[in-house]
Amino acid sequence: MSERNPKSDRSGIQVISRAASILRVLKDAQPGMSLGKIAEQAGLPRSTVQRITSALAAENFVIADIQGGGLRLGPELSSLAGAAQYNIVEHCRLLLTELTQKTGETTDLAVMRGIGMVFLDQVPGTHRLTTVSKVGEVFPLTTTANGKACLALMDQDEAVKLIRNEWDRNGVEQDLTQLLDQLQDVRRTGLAYDLDEHASGVSAIGFAFHDWAGDLHAISIPVPSTRFADQRQTIEEALIDTSNNIQRTFD
């Protein structure tokens, strides 16, 4: 058996790292981006970008943008993203079920997508009066427990951009400092709260986490506000236990 070449191993790891940097740059590019611009934002030589993007294009990870020119992410990445999404739903389903069994309340799984939280899965509660959302429904970031939990895990400058964007779109005037203070509390405690903010009569608690691909997800428990005070401690303890479990999985 031939010996492994450490220099070759390091070179291969470097190529993977550079390819990942290029893909991250293209993730935020609309429309396509030129090789020169990619090189500038990724901090790589143009010749290196050209070589790596040619290899990525051969696998359909990047494609030429027909309308704007340059390169953009290709369809093969969508396929991988779809598979990853399925896996995260499958992985979290048991955790959602356990949370509902512990609390009797509905438990939700959502993913941050652009400017909102998209519901991926839900386990209905066992009480006669429960809160239910449709899978695929998009909820805002600044008035929901799952949205605030995800914002708290982001770089603050990026979070502020999303907050201002949501408020501007909806004609909302609120105190940014107050919300940033809330996000600081979320970082400290690990839990975010929606106290009748998104929908009258419904409160919620949630936490956020990064999956294997680095995407932000959140698990939350919405509760009719009439029994929120009685259920609060039980829900908080159950969510903290689940958060610790998930962190061990994805760390």
C-alpha positions as CSV (number, residue, x, y, z in Angstrom):
1,M,0.0,0.0,0.0
2,S,1.4,3.4,-1.0
3,E,2.0,6.0,1.7
4,R,-0.2,9.1,1.8
5,N,1.3,12.3,0.7
6,P,0.8,15.0,3.4
7,K,1.5,17.8,0.9
8,S,-1.2,16.4,-1.5
9,D,-3.7,16.1,1.4
10,R,-3.1,19.8,2.3
11,S,-3.5,20.8,-1.3
12,G,-6.8,18.9,-1.6
13,I,-8.1,20.5,1.6
14,Q,-7.1,23.9,0.3
15,V,-9.0,23.4,-2.9
16,I,-12.2,22.4,-1.1
17,S,-11.9,25.4,1.2
18,R,-11.5,27.7,-1.8
19,A,-14.4,26.1,-3.6
20,A,-16.5,26.7,-0.5
21,S,-15.5,30.3,-0.4
22,I,-16.5,30.8,-4.0
23,L,-19.9,29.1,-3.5
24,R,-20.6,31.4,-0.5
25,V,-19.8,34.4,-2.5
26,L,-22.1,33.3,-5.3
27,K,-24.9,32.5,-2.7
28,D,-25.4,36.3,-2.3
29,A,-24.9,37.2,-6.0
30,Q,-28.0,38.3,-8.0
31,P,-27.7,38.1,-10.9
32,G,-24.5,36.3,-12.0
33,M,-21.1,37.5,-10.9
34,S,-17.9,37.9,-13.0
35,L,-14.7,36.0,-12.3
36,G,-13.0,39.2,-11.4
37,K,-15.7,40.1,-8.9
38,I,-15.7,36.6,-7.4
39,A,-11.9,36.7,-7.0
40,E,-12.2,40.1,-5.3
41,Q,-14.8,39.0,-2.8
42,A,-13.3,35.6,-2.1
43,G,-9.8,37.0,-1.8
44,L,-8.4,34.6,-4.4
45,P,-6.4,35.1,-7.6
46,R,-8.5,35.3,-10.7
47,S,-6.7,32.3,-12.3
48,T,-7.5,30.2,-9.2
49,V,-11.2,31.2,-9.4
50,Q,-11.3,30.3,-13.1
51,R,-9.8,26.9,-12.5
52,I,-12.1,26.1,-9.6
53,T,-15.3,27.4,-11.2
54,S,-14.6,25.4,-14.3
55,A,-14.5,22.2,-12.2
56,L,-17.7,23.3,-10.3
57,A,-19.4,24.0,-13.6
58,A,-18.6,20.5,-14.9
59,E,-20.6,19.2,-11.9
60,N,-23.4,21.8,-12.3
61,F,-22.6,23.4,-9.0
62,V,-22.3,26.7,-10.9
63,I,-23.7,27.8,-14.2
64,A,-23.6,30.8,-16.5
65,D,-26.3,33.4,-15.9
66,I,-28.2,33.8,-19.1
67,Q,-29.6,37.2,-18.4
68,G,-26.9,39.0,-16.5
69,G,-23.8,37.2,-17.6
70,G,-21.2,35.9,-15.2
71,L,-21.7,32.9,-12.9
72,R,-24.4,31.8,-10.4
73,L,-25.2,28.8,-8.3
74,G,-26.3,25.8,-10.3
75,P,-29.2,23.3,-10.0
76,E,-27.1,20.5,-8.4
77,L,-26.8,22.6,-5.3
78,S,-30.6,22.9,-5.1
79,S,-30.8,19.1,-5.2
80,L,-28.3,18.8,-2.3
81,A,-30.1,21.5,-0.4
82,G,-33.4,19.6,-0.8
83,A,-31.7,16.4,0.5
84,A,-30.3,18.3,3.4
85,Q,-33.7,19.8,4.2
86,Y,-35.2,16.3,4.2
87,N,-32.5,15.1,6.5
88,I,-33.0,17.9,9.0
89,V,-36.7,17.3,9.1
90,E,-36.1,13.6,9.6
91,H,-33.5,14.2,12.3
92,C,-35.7,16.6,14.2
93,R,-39.0,14.8,14.0
94,L,-38.3,12.6,17.1
95,L,-37.2,15.7,19.0
96,L,-40.4,17.6,18.1
97,T,-42.4,14.5,19.1
98,E,-40.6,14.3,22.5
99,L,-41.2,18.0,23.1
100,T,-44.9,17.7,22.4
101,Q,-45.1,14.7,24.8
102,K,-43.3,16.6,27.5
103,T,-45.4,19.8,27.2
104,G,-48.6,18.8,25.5
105,E,-48.1,21.7,23.2
106,T,-47.6,22.0,19.4
107,T,-43.9,22.0,18.4
108,D,-42.6,23.6,15.2
109,L,-39.4,23.4,13.1
110,A,-38.6,26.3,10.8
111,V,-35.7,27.4,8.7
112,M,-34.6,31.0,7.9
113,R,-34.9,31.6,4.2
114,G,-34.0,35.1,3.1
115,I,-36.5,37.5,4.8
116,G,-38.6,35.1,6.7
117,M,-39.0,31.8,8.7
118,V,-40.4,28.9,6.6
119,F,-42.1,26.1,8.5
120,L,-40.7,22.7,7.7
121,D,-42.5,20.4,10.1
122,Q,-44.9,20.4,13.0
123,V,-46.2,18.0,15.7
124,P,-49.7,19.0,16.9
125,G,-50.3,19.4,20.7
126,T,-52.5,17.2,22.7
127,H,-54.7,19.9,24.3
128,R,-58.2,20.6,22.9
129,L,-57.1,24.2,22.2
130,T,-53.9,24.2,20.2
131,T,-52.1,26.5,17.7
132,V,-51.5,25.2,14.2
133,S,-49.5,26.6,11.3
134,K,-49.2,25.1,7.8
135,V,-45.9,23.6,6.6
136,G,-44.5,25.9,4.0
137,E,-46.0,29.0,5.6
138,V,-43.6,32.0,6.0
139,F,-43.5,34.0,9.2
140,P,-41.7,37.2,10.0
141,L,-38.4,37.5,11.8
142,T,-39.0,40.3,14.3
143,T,-42.3,39.3,15.9
144,T,-41.8,35.6,16.2
145,A,-39.9,33.5,18.7
146,N,-38.2,31.4,16.0
147,G,-37.3,34.6,14.0
148,K,-35.8,36.4,17.0
149,A,-33.8,33.2,17.9
150,C,-32.3,33.1,14.5
151,L,-31.5,36.8,14.4
152,A,-29.7,36.4,17.8
153,L,-27.3,33.9,16.2
154,M,-26.4,36.2,13.3
155,D,-23.7,38.8,13.0
156,Q,-25.4,42.0,14.4
157,D,-24.9,44.1,11.3
158,E,-26.5,41.5,9.1
159,A,-29.4,41.1,11.7
160,V,-30.0,44.8,11.7
161,K,-30.2,44.8,7.9
162,L,-32.9,42.2,8.0
163,I,-34.8,43.9,10.8
164,R,-34.8,47.3,9.0
165,N,-35.8,45.6,5.8
166,E,-38.8,43.9,7.4
167,W,-39.9,47.0,9.2
168,D,-39.6,49.1,6.0
169,R,-41.6,46.6,4.0
170,N,-44.4,46.6,6.5
171,G,-44.3,50.3,7.4
172,V,-43.4,49.5,11.0
173,E,-41.8,52.0,13.3
174,Q,-40.3,50.4,16.4
175,D,-37.3,50.9,18.8
176,L,-34.3,49.1,17.3
177,T,-32.4,49.4,20.5
178,Q,-35.1,47.6,22.4
179,L,-35.2,44.7,19.9
180,L,-31.4,44.5,20.0
181,D,-31.5,44.3,23.8
182,Q,-34.0,41.4,23.4
183,L,-31.6,39.6,21.1
184,Q,-28.8,40.1,23.6
185,D,-31.1,38.4,26.2
186,V,-31.7,35.5,23.7
187,R,-27.9,35.0,23.4
188,R,-27.6,35.0,27.2
189,T,-30.5,32.6,27.9
190,G,-30.7,30.6,24.7
191,L,-34.4,31.2,24.4
192,A,-36.5,33.8,22.4
193,Y,-40.0,34.9,23.2
194,D,-43.1,36.1,21.3
195,L,-45.6,37.5,23.8
196,D,-48.7,38.1,21.8
197,E,-46.5,40.0,19.2
198,H,-47.2,38.0,16.0
199,A,-50.8,37.0,16.6
200,S,-53.1,38.1,19.3
201,G,-53.8,35.4,21.8
202,V,-50.8,33.3,20.9
203,S,-47.4,33.3,22.7
204,A,-44.3,31.2,21.9
205,I,-40.8,30.3,23.0
206,G,-38.1,29.0,20.8
207,F,-34.4,28.5,20.2
208,A,-32.2,28.4,17.1
209,F,-29.3,26.4,15.8
210,H,-27.1,25.9,12.7
211,D,-27.4,22.7,10.8
212,W,-24.6,20.8,9.1
213,A,-24.6,23.2,6.1
214,G,-24.6,26.3,8.4
215,D,-28.3,27.1,7.7
216,L,-30.2,28.7,10.6
217,H,-33.1,26.6,11.9
218,A,-35.4,27.1,14.9
219,I,-37.6,24.9,17.1
220,S,-40.4,26.7,18.8
221,I,-43.5,26.0,20.9
222,P,-46.5,28.2,20.4
223,V,-49.1,28.3,23.1
224,P,-52.5,30.0,23.6
225,S,-51.7,33.0,25.8
226,T,-54.4,32.0,28.2
227,R,-52.2,29.1,29.5
228,F,-48.8,30.5,28.7
229,A,-48.0,31.5,32.3
230,D,-48.8,28.1,33.6
231,Q,-46.8,26.3,30.9
232,R,-43.9,28.7,30.7
233,Q,-41.4,26.9,33.0
234,T,-42.2,23.4,31.6
235,I,-41.7,24.7,28.1
236,E,-38.5,26.5,28.9
237,E,-36.9,23.5,30.6
238,A,-37.9,21.1,27.7
239,L,-36.6,23.5,25.1
240,I,-33.2,23.9,26.9
241,D,-32.8,20.2,27.1
242,T,-33.6,19.8,23.4
243,S,-31.2,22.7,22.5
244,N,-28.4,21.0,24.4
245,N,-29.1,17.7,22.6
246,I,-29.0,19.4,19.2
247,Q,-25.8,21.3,20.0
248,R,-24.1,18.0,20.7
249,T,-25.3,16.7,17.3
250,F,-24.2,19.6,15.1
251,D,-21.1,20.8,16.9
